[in-house]
Amino acid sequence: MESIESAIAAERGGANRVELCSSLIEGGVTPSPGLIGQARKGLSIGLHVLIRPRGGDFCYTSEEFEVMQRDVLAAKKLGADGVVLGILRREGTVDVQRTRQLVDIARPLKVTYHRAFDMSLDPIGSLEDVVRTGAERILTSGGAENAIAGARTLRQLVDVAGEQVIIMAGGGISPQNVRTLIEETGVREVHASLKSSMESPMRHKNERISMGSLEGREYQRRTVLEDLVRQLVRAASASGESS
């Protein structure tokens, strides 16, 4: 979720936690302290904050790693229940040492290793590495474009993980496919963005200028609709899983 509106809609729709971020167009980056604080104030469900200093790859410089440490501490201070993060080495393996440092800094918050996992060299080997970091959860599409395409790998990950770490499926999950996905993979948790386009309320529009790299986005935004969350929760609950 990248807005207060979306986070509240998710809670009202029955979600049991939200992942807060900014700039979903880049796959998400760390939200501002103001957004984290306002979300904590407005939510009673779990609040998990994305720790990602920039878009692009997940191989970070020492300076970027320091930013991540500071952001973990800030999220912790602002009342987050968990953080969501991931670091890879150049070779595509999980950076166990630095990830474990962030996990230690985050305690007692819960830590999810995010979809940097899907960009790693070997999913099974990466699973064992994530377990070594102390993270409680892996968010993954099974290394595919979406969780449906990665269902076979997700099944393997669930089987190998056992009780060591939770495999949370994410990527392209909808009310229409979530039940099938759960039944095929055995995942216990799912992650969905459920974004819908909404027109800007602006009456005056200067469409000659684009403020970002994608033209035409100034007067359109993406938000989460409460009813879609409710539909997803109902479909997932029919399989006895959480969202």
N, C-alpha and C positions, 0 to 999 in steps of 0.2 A: 504494500500500500504506500502511495506517495502523497497522500493528503489526509487531513483530519476527517474530511467527509467520507472518504473511502473506508477508513479504519472504523468509524462509527457504524457505517452501513454493514461492514463485516460482522461486527459484534451483534447488531440487531438481527442479522440473518442467521445467527447461531454458531458462528466460528468460535473456536475456543482459544485462538491466539491470532495475532497479526504479525507480519514481518514488515517493519517500517523502513522505507528507503526514500531516496529521491532519484530523479532522472531515470525512470524505467526504460526510457528510449535507449539508454546505454546499458541496459541490463541491471540498473540500480547502482547507486553510490550511497555513501553514508549521509543520512539526513542531518539537518541542522539541529543544534541543541534546542532551539525554539520549537521545532516540530516535535522532537522527542518529548519535551516537557509538556506540550499541549496535548499530545496523544496520551501520555500517562495520566494527565488530569481528566481526560474525557473517556477513558476506557477502564473497564473492570476486568477484562480478560487479559491473557498473557500478551506482553509486549516484547517482541524480539527485534533488535535493531541491527540492520546490515552494517558491517564494518568493511568498507571498500573505498579506498582513497581516490580512485579514479576509474574511468571506464577502460576498456582494452583487456590486456592479458592479466594474469595473476602472479607474475614474477615481479616482485617489488624491490625497489632500492632500499638501502638502509634508512634513508630519510623518510620514505613512504612507510616503512615499518614503524618508525617512531610515531608517525601520524596515526597509524592504526592503534598503537598502544594508548595514545592519548584519547582516541575516540572510544576505545573500550572503557576506559576509566570514566569518561564523560557520560556514556550511556548508563553505566553502573550508578553513578551519582544521581542521575535523573530518574532513577527508579525502574529501569528496564528489567524484565524477567530473564532475558537471554540476549545473546549476540549471535550473529550469523556471519561467518568469515571463511576464508580459504586462501592458502598461499601455495604456489607451485614452484619447483625448481626449473631451471632452463630445460632440463632433460624431460620434463613432463611428469616428474614424480612429486608426491606431496612433500612439502618442506616441513618435516616433522618437528624439528627443533624450534623453529620460529612460531609455528602454529601452537605448539605446546606452551610456549612462553605466553602467548595471548590467552590461551585457555587458563593458565595459572593466574594471570592478571584479572581475568573475568570472574573467577570464583567469588561467591557461590552461584553466580549466574550460570544458566545452562548454555551450552555452546553447540551450534549447528555448523557443520562443514558444508558450505554451499556448493553451487554447481561448478565451481572450479574443478570439482571432482570429475565432472563430465568431460573436461578438457585434459584430463590426465592420460598418461600412457597406457596404463593397465588397470581397469576397474577393480579386479580382485586384489591385486597387490596394493592398490591405493586404499582399499577398505582396511586392510591390515595396518597400513600406515596411519590412517585416521584413528583407528582404535588406540594406537600408541600415543596419539596426541592428548587423549583424554576427552575428546568431544563426545557428546551423547548421541548425536544424530547426524545423518548424512542426507542432504537434499540432492536428489539426482533424477535424471530422466533415463537412466540406464545408458548414458553415453550417446544417446540418439537425439534427434531434433526435438522429439517430444516423448512423453512417457509411454504412449501407446506403441510407438515404434520401438521403444527400448524395453518393452514388457519382458522379453525373454531374459535379458541381462538383469533386469530388476528382480526377477524370480531367483536367479542365481545369487544375487547379492543378498537377498533376504535369507536364503538357505545358508550361505556362508556366514553371515553376520550373527545368526542365532540371537542370543541375548547380549552380545558384546556391544552392539550399537544399533540404534533405530534407523531403518531405511525409510525415508520419507520420499514418496514419489512426487515429482513436480515437472511441469512442462506440458502445456496443452490439455490440461484436465478440465472437464466440463461436467455439468449435471448429466449429460447424455452418455458419457463414457466412464464415469468414475466407478460405477459398480462393477463393470466388466474388468476394469483395470485391477481393482482390489482382488477380485476372484481369481484372476490369472496370475497375479504376482505375489499375493499374500502380504502386501504392505499393510502396516497398521496405521499409517498416517499419510495424508495427502496435502499437497500445497497447490493452491490455484490462485491466479490473479483476477480472472473474471472481469477484465476491463471492458467497458462500453464507452463509445464516443458520445460526447455531449457538446452541443453548440455553446459558444460563449454568450453571456447575457448582454454583452456590449451592443449598444445601438449604433454607435459610430465605429466604423471599421476602416482602417487605412490598409487596404490590401495591396498597396504598391510596395510595401516594405516587409521583409521577412527578418525577424529578430534572431532566428536560429539557423542552423544548417539545413533544416527541413522546411521547405516552403509550405505555407498554408496552415501552419500549426498554431499561429497566434490566436485564432478564434475557434479553436477546437481543443478539447481536453479529454483525457481518459479517466473514467471514474468507475468505482465498483457499485453495482446495484444490489441493494439488500435482498431483493427477491431471488436473484440468481444465486446468491450465497445460500439462501434458505433451501433452494432446490438442490444445490450440491450437497448440503449437509444432510438432507433427507435421503438422497440417493446413497451417500456414503454410509449413513447410519443403518440403512437396510442391510449392509454387510457388516455392521458392528464396528466400524472404524471411525477415527476422528479426523477433523480437518482443520 
